[in-house]
Amino acid sequence: MAPQGKLDLDPEVVRRARALAARAAEPVITMARTHTTVSVERALLRIAGLAGADAEGRPWVNHLADAVRDQVGLEHGVALPVWDALLTGPYGTPEDLARAAAGGRAQFRLPAGADAREAKEAARAAARAGIARIDRRRAERDRMLAAAGDPPKPWIYLIVATGDIHEDIPQAQAAAREGADVVAVIRSTGQSLLDFVPEGATREGYAGTYATQENFRLMRAALDEVSRELGRYVRLTNYASGLCMPEIAALAGLERLDMMLNDCMYGIIFRDINPRRTFIDQRFSRQVHARAGITINTGEDNYLTTADAVDAAHTVIVSQLLNERFGHEAGLTDAQLGLGHAFEIDPAVPESFRLELAHAQLVRELFPDATLKYMPPTKHMTGNIFAGYLLDAFFNLAGVMTGQSIILIGMMTEGIHTPWLSDRDLALENVRYVRDAAGGLAEDFVPRPGGFVAERANRVLGESVELLERIERDGLLNAIAAGTFGVTRRPPDGGKGLDGVAARAGGYFNPAIEILDDEDPHAAHAHEEVPA
């Protein structure tokens, strides 16, 4: 086969890399299809309309799922026991049943025969109503994009997270007015480790703002307001990761978020979430994202904060290929794959900028239709704000030269303090200048055949294939346990949340999964053949 693209990548090597990634992913996909978790079951209850919490802030979905697990187990799912209880008991609503369960007054069973059929139909109707709401929110986005207009790429991505949603809102609107196309509300430190989703509008987050349904609703409304004012649609991002990943994904679909951080290994490596729990939760989350038209952002950039960005470059490619396979299997299109990578090579390394260009162009050519998210330098920021501002400008230039889709703006005060509004304003000015001055420079950036950039990119691709061969042979879970990604070792049965995993029994029933498996609008991806 003839080489392709600007880097002369061998199509046969690219094909082999994808085939290896697919085969390495398949046992994990099988595990996800044959297991459930407490958060998957709670997500069904949220989709079906159960919201709210008790006086201490414990969500009703937690009370209900825990009561079912204690009495009949999770292996058949919560749908049959819950809707059977609603049909046969004195409960007017799911919340009534949850209140009774919280007080130890509700009894659950696994119905059979006609009772089971009636419970299934009632559960299906509730799930269909929730997914119809997600569909309506997706249609709203389409109408707003048509009316307000979609900004050209690269989209400028900016983080706003004070801990107080009512402080976040004016800062997010101000950022949009200064040029931000995507506003990300980073979560409060430690929320990944909470096995419940906080309730209501929150004002006390630490280094971030809690991800709650009400916070999602408030920020979405604020960005819709500024979108209409500016005549361009401003996207909203949050995080679907941690122990409540499926629930947060469901809430994002219900409240029309546009992007969600959702990486196949981030929670495992950097938050010590059990690997099995993570992969099971993730499949359901990505099915919801596919249905909702949400673009996921993956977190390969994080590997380069704990591993060397030159030595570990191939681990980024391997993770991206795995994220692609897991995403396609769950129904995501290429355009919904916001695969992540980063500008994290030590500036003191000779030819560092050429190396960064090689890595960024390699990702662009491997995933030509993906909505790539390029992350700024953080690891080597020293506190010298002038050097930091220059380094951010080089990052912005690399993003424009290699046609990245989303550029997360860097802050010259990275590592000194939480950015002030003035810091964000200068950072936005930096990226706007580079983007406008460089224009269509990506069209003119063609590395010399056989030169430094092309040779480096092909070397990284070759190393990626070698690593994928080992992962396919040894197993992905074992590779994670060996510290392959981001150096950190995470064994398959370690970490937090394993006690919330259950193998599906025969007759397992979850109407949300049933609908998403059978009716996903992008089902062509969902059951594609694994390459040989």
TAKA-V186186 format. One record per residue. SS is DSSP state (H for helix, E for strand, L for the rest). Layout:
[[SS] [SS]]
//
This chain:
[[L] [L] [L] [E] [L] [L] [L] [L] [E] [L] [H] [H] [H] [H] [H] [H] [H] [H] [H] [H] [H] [H] [H] [H] [H] [H] [H] [H] [H] [H] [H] [H] [H] [L] [E] [E] [E] [H] [H] [H] [H] [H] [H] [H] [H] [H] [H] [L] [L] [L] [L] [L] [E] [L] [L] [L] [L] [L] [E] [H] [H] [H] [H] [H] [H] [H] [H] [H] [H] [H] [H] [H] [L] [L] [L] [L] [L] [L] [H] [H] [H] [H] [H] [H] [H] [H] [H] [H] [L] [L] [L] [L] [L] [H] [H] [H] [H] [H] [H] [H] [H] [H] [L] [L] [L] [L] [L] [L] [L] [L] [L] [L] [H] [H] [H] [H] [H] [H] [H] [H] [H] [H] [H] [H] [H] [H] [H] [H] [H] [H] [H] [H] [H] [H] [H] [H] [H] [H] [H] [H] [H] [H] [H] [H] [H] [H] [H] [H] [L] [L] [L] [L] [L] [L] [E] [E] [E] [E] [E] [L] [L] [L] [L] [L] [H] [H] [H] [H] [H] [H] [H] [H] [H] [H] [H] [H] [H] [L] [L] [L] [L] [E] [E] [E] [L] [L] [L] [L] [L] [L] [H] [H] [H] [L] [L] [L] [L] [L] [L] [L] [L] [L] [L] [L] [L] [L] [L] [L] [L] [L] [L] [L] [H] [H] [H] [H] [H] [H] [H] [H] [H] [H] [H] [H] [H] [H] [H] [H] [H] [H] [L] [L] [L] [L] [E] [E] [E] [E] [E] [L] [L] [H] [H] [H] [H] [H] [H] [H] [H] [H] [H] [H] [H] [H] [L] [L] [L] [L] [E] [E] [E] [L] [L] [L] [L] [H] [H] [H] [H] [H] [H] [L] [E] [L] [H] [H] [H] [H] [H] [H] [H] [H] [H] [H] [H] [H] [H] [H] [H] [H] [H] [H] [L] [L] [E] [E] [E] [L] [L] [H] [H] [H] [H] [H] [H] [H] [L] [L] [L] [L] [L] [L] [H] [H] [H] [H] [H] [H] [H] [H] [H] [H] [H] [H] [H] [H] [H] [H] [H] [L] [L] [L] [L] [H] [H] [H] [E] [E] [L] [E] [E] [E] [L] [L] [L] [L] [L] [L] [L] [L] [L] [H] [H] [H] [H] [H] [H] [H] [H] [H] [H] [H] [H] [H] [H] [H] [L] [L] [L] [L] [L] [L] [E] [E] [E] [L] [L] [L] [L] [L] [L] [L] [L] [L] [H] [H] [H] [H] [H] [H] [H] [H] [H] [H] [H] [H] [H] [H] [H] [H] [H] [L] [L] [L] [L] [E] [E] [E] [L] [L] [L] [L] [L] [L] [L] [L] [L] [L] [L] [L] [H] [H] [H] [H] [H] [H] [H] [H] [H] [H] [H] [H] [H] [H] [H] [H] [H] [H] [L] [L] [H] [H] [H] [H] [L] [L] [L] [L] [L] [L] [L] [H] [H] [H] [H] [H] [H] [H] [H] [H] [H] [H] [H] [H] [H] [H] [H] [H] [H] [H] [H] [H] [H] [H] [L] [H] [H] [H] [H] [H] [H] [L] [L] [L] [L] [L] [L] [L] [L] [L] [L] [L] [L] [L] [L] [E] [L] [H] [H] [H] [E] [E] [E] [L] [L] [L] [L] [L] [L] [L] [H] [H] [H] [H] [H] [H] [H] [H] [H] [L] [L] [L] [H] [H] [H] [H] [L] [L] [L] [L] [L] [L]]
//
